[in-house]
């Protein structure tokens, strides 16, 4: 079973515009993974999907240390907005989404 399938079926999920966020606690010996998905159904051109992925990856890189709840978890982000947002909107939306993830118990 691929990691994306495992996160999707076994993890928890919630929606925070413009992302649907799935997260799953890691087991012993696994390394943390982040999957960023932009549906081909919404954006037919690969150039546009890659632009959204790059903006999301950069925003995540800059704010990774601010959210200790991400440590020890796999994360999958599915972009759901129907238009390409500018970097500031993606950064703000991603920060709001990551802030909703509860800390490990």
Backbone as a ProteinNet text record, in pm:
[ID]
protein_1_A
[PRIMARY]
XXXXXXXXXXXXXXXXXXXXXXXXXXXXXXXXXXXXXXXXXXXXXXXXXXXXXXXXXXXXXXXXXXXXXXXXXXXXXXXXXXXXXXXXXXXXXXXXXXXXXXXXX
[TERTIARY]
84.7	0	89.1	60.3	138	108.2	201.9	187.4	65.7	40.8	-74.2	-204.7	-214.7	-334.4	-348.4	-235.1	-236.6	-281.6	-231.9	-272	-419	-462.8	-601.1	-699.8	-669.3	-764.3	-751.6	-628.9	-610.1	-592.9	-574	-548.1	-674.7	-654.5	-765.4	-760	-876	-879.4	-970.4	-943.9	-1030.5	-1010	-1098.5	-1091.1	-1063.9	-968.4	-938.4	-897.5	-979.5	-958.7	-817.3	-745.8	-775.3	-724.8	-711.8	-656.9	-750.3	-747.6	-801.8	-678.1	-672.7	-552.6	-578.1	-488.4	-490.4	-362.2	-371.7	-249.7	-260.2	-145.6	-137.7	-13.2	-27	87.6	184.1	313	415.2	435.5	480.1	517.9	669.5	720.2	864.5	939.9	1049.1	1136.3	1097.5	988.8	948.1	1003.2	1024.2	1064.2	941.9	940.5	826.2	812	689.4	661.5	553.4	566.5	464.8	430.3	301.9	254.8	168	197.6	119.8	52.3	-80.4	-156	-237.7	-230.1	-312	-386.9	-519.4	-595.8	-588.2	-567.8	-563.8	-702.3	-804.7	-940.6	-962.2	-896.4	-911.7	-815.7	-694.3	-591.6	-533.5	-574.5	-535.1	-386.8	-331.4	-192.8	-96.1	5.5	104.3	178.8	197.5	268.5	195.6	64.6	-15.1	-13.6	-24.2	-18.7	116.6	223.9	357.6	376.8	318.9	327.6	264	148.6	80.2	161.8	216.1	300.6	423.3	488.4	608.2	574	466.3	425.2	390.2	321.3	285.4	409.4	501.3	623.6	708.1	717	794.9	728.9	597.5	526.5	544.1	535.2	552.2	693.6	792.2	931.5	954.4	895.4	915.7	844.4	734.6	659	668.2	751.8	761.1	799.7	887.8	931.1	827.7	728.8	628.5	520.6	511.2	404.8	464.1	481.1	537.4	445.5	316.7	223.1	255.3	336.5	371.7	478.2	554.7	660.5	598	648.9	599.9	473.4	446.8	326	354.5	282.4	279.5	170.3	189.2	96.6	66.6	-61.2	-100	-188.7	-150.9	-225.1	-284.7	-416.1	-484.2	-538.7	-491.1	-532.2	-672.7	-766.6	-904.9	-959.6	-885.8	-934.5	-940.3	-1033.9	-1051.2	-967.1	-900.7	-813.1	-674.1	-577.3	-440.4	-429.2	-402	-389	-245.7	-229.7	-95.7	-28.9	100.6	178	128.3	92	47.2	-79.6	-172.6	-296.1	-268.3	-176.5	-140.1	-71.9	18.7	89.4	-9.9	-103.6	-202.6	-295	-340.9	-429.6	-360.7	-235	-160.3	-134.4	-102.9	-82.9	-208.7	-323.8	-450.8	-479	-448.7	-473	-382.4	-254.4	-160.7	-187.3	-240.9	-275.1	-388.6	-467.2	-579.7	-539.3	-416.8	-372.6	-343.9	-409.3	-385.8	-249.5	-188.1	-57.5	-70.2	41.3	43.3	11.8	-63.8	-100.3	-6.2
-118.3	0	124.5	215.3	338	427	514.2	603.5	694.3	744.8	832.9	759.8	634.7	555.7	532.1	505.8	481.2	606	723.5	848.1	875.9	852	881.1	790.7	662.2	569.2	563.9	568.3	550	677.3	788.4	914.1	992.3	1104.5	1195.6	1308.9	1370.4	1476.5	1589.2	1706.3	1822.4	1916.4	2012.3	2108.1	2246.1	2313.3	2452	2518.7	2609	2668.4	2722.3	2695.4	2622.9	2478.1	2415.4	2279.5	2184.6	2058.7	1949.5	1882	1869.4	1822.5	1683.8	1591.2	1457.4	1442.3	1381	1355.8	1221.7	1158.8	1025.9	1019.3	964.4	949.7	846	873.5	782.7	666.3	553.7	440	439.6	351.6	342	316.6	387.8	365.6	437.8	509.9	583.4	724.9	781.2	921	1003	1126.8	1213	1241.4	1238.1	1265.4	1370.7	1453.8	1552.7	1534.1	1513.4	1495.4	1616.6	1680	1794.4	1752.5	1758.2	1713.5	1828.3	1844.3	1941.5	1863.3	1853.1	1767.8	1811.5	1714.2	1738.9	1779.9	1740.1	1776.4	1928.2	1993.3	2137.8	2217.5	2165.7	2236.1	2139.9	2155.7	2061.8	2071.3	2191.5	2212.1	2182.7	2103.4	2066.4	2188.8	2289	2409.9	2477	2481.6	2543.8	2459.9	2327.9	2240.3	2252.5	2257.8	2270.8	2405.3	2511.4	2643.1	2640.9	2579.9	2571.2	2486.1	2374.4	2289	2363.6	2439.1	2514.6	2619.3	2691.9	2792.9	2728.5	2616	2545.8	2493.1	2434.4	2379.2	2487.6	2604.2	2713.9	2767.7	2782.7	2829.3	2729.3	2601.4	2497.8	2498.5	2517.7	2521.4	2635.3	2751.2	2867	2854.6	2783	2776.6	2641.8	2552	2418.5	2423.7	2511.4	2518.6	2579.6	2649	2715.7	2620.8	2501.1	2407.6	2277.1	2265.9	2142.8	2022.4	2044.6	1933.5	1850.6	1905.2	1832.8	1727	1741.5	1644.2	1508.5	1405.1	1269.9	1236.9	1310.6	1286.6	1293.3	1209.7	1222.7	1322.7	1398	1504.2	1497.4	1511.5	1519.4	1641.7	1730	1852.8	1842.8	1857.1	1853.9	1994	2056.8	2192.2	2185.9	2264.4	2255.5	2383.5	2493	2617.1	2599.5	2667.6	2650.9	2748.2	2843.1	2936.1	2931.6	2981.4	2986.3	3107.8	3082.8	3191.7	3244.8	3369.9	3425.1	3367.3	3388.7	3328.7	3370.4	3497.4	3545.7	3473.5	3450.2	3379.5	3232.9	3171.2	3032	3022.6	3115.1	3116.1	3130.9	3223.2	3246.5	3126.2	3068.4	2952.4	2830.4	2810.2	2695.9	2712.4	2835.3	2860	2832.8	2872.6	2846.1	2696.4	2626	2481.5	2406.7	2439.9	2369.3	2401.4	2518.9	2555.8	2472.3	2408.5	2326.5	2183.6	2144.1	2008.3	2001.5	1909.9	1900.7	1840.2	1876.4	1819.2	1670.1	1599.9	1457.5	1440.7	1337.3	1313.2	1219.8
0	0	0	-89.5	-97	22.3	51.6	166.5	152.2	31.8	10.8	41.3	0.2	29.8	179.4	244.1	388.1	464.6	424.6	489.9	463.3	341.3	303.3	376.2	388	449.5	601.4	652.7	796.1	875.4	807.5	877.3	907.3	971.1	998.6	898	872.7	773.8	819.2	762.3	782.2	665	653.5	543.8	599.6	540	572.5	441.8	392.8	260.7	246.4	142.8	19.6	18.2	132.7	138.5	211.6	167	245.9	303.8	435.7	504.8	562.1	531.1	588.6	669	787.5	864.3	933.9	953	1010.6	1097.8	1218.5	1307.4	1248.8	1262.7	1209.6	1305.7	1249.9	1332.3	1346.7	1430.7	1455.5	1324.8	1305.2	1191.4	1064.3	1063.7	944	947.1	830	820.6	779.8	821.2	794.9	645.6	597.4	456.5	443.8	342.3	309.2	162.4	134.5	-2	-36.5	-148.7	-195.8	-325.3	-327.4	-442.2	-499.5	-630.8	-701.8	-809.6	-799.6	-890.7	-1037	-1122.5	-1266.1	-1316.6	-1245.6	-1283.4	-1275.5	-1178.1	-1161.2	-1249	-1267.1	-1345	-1447.8	-1571.1	-1676.7	-1712.4	-1706.6	-1746.4	-1632.2	-1660	-1558.7	-1506.6	-1589.6	-1548.7	-1432.2	-1440.1	-1333.6	-1206	-1221.5	-1104.1	-1034.6	-1113	-1055.7	-986.7	-1040.2	-977.9	-838.9	-828.4	-698.7	-602.4	-651.1	-565.9	-515.7	-602.2	-562.1	-457.4	-476.6	-379	-245.4	-248.7	-124.6	-54.4	-129.9	-71.5	-5.3	-68	-11	115.9	114.7	233.8	347.8	316.6	418.8	474	388.9	433.4	532	504.2	590.4	724.9	729.9	855.4	926.9	880.9	940.8	1088.8	1128.8	1267.8	1361	1307.3	1388.8	1440.9	1383.9	1420.1	1472.2	1604.2	1659.7	1643.9	1614.1	1596	1472	1381	1259.7	1283.5	1390.2	1419.7	1449.6	1384.9	1408.9	1332.3	1225.7	1147.5	998.5	923.4	778.1	745.4	638.6	603.2	454.2	419.1	279.1	261.8	170.4	142.8	3.3	-6	-135.4	-161.5	-266.9	-303.5	-362.9	-309.3	-354.4	-415.6	-411.3	-472.2	-624.2	-687.1	-830.9	-913	-847.4	-918.5	-855.2	-928.3	-876.7	-785.8	-658.6	-561.8	-561.7	-523.5	-512	-386.2	-377.3	-269.2	-131	-113.8	17	62.3	-28.7	6.7	41.2	-32.3	-3.5	132.3	160.6	288.9	404.2	390.4	495.6	512.5	401.6	408.3	465.5	429.7	481.8	631	674.4	816.9	897.4	845.5	913.3	920	812.5	808.5	905.7	905.8	994.6	1140.9	1167.7	1304.4	1362.7	1277.8	1324	1362.6	1327.9	1360.8	1510.5	1583.2	1726.6	1757.9	1870.7	1907	1939.2	1927.2	1960.8	2109.9	2137.2	2278.1	2348.4
[MASK]
+++++++++++++++++++++++++++++++++++++++++++++++++++++++++++++++++++++++++++++++++++++++++++++++++++++++++

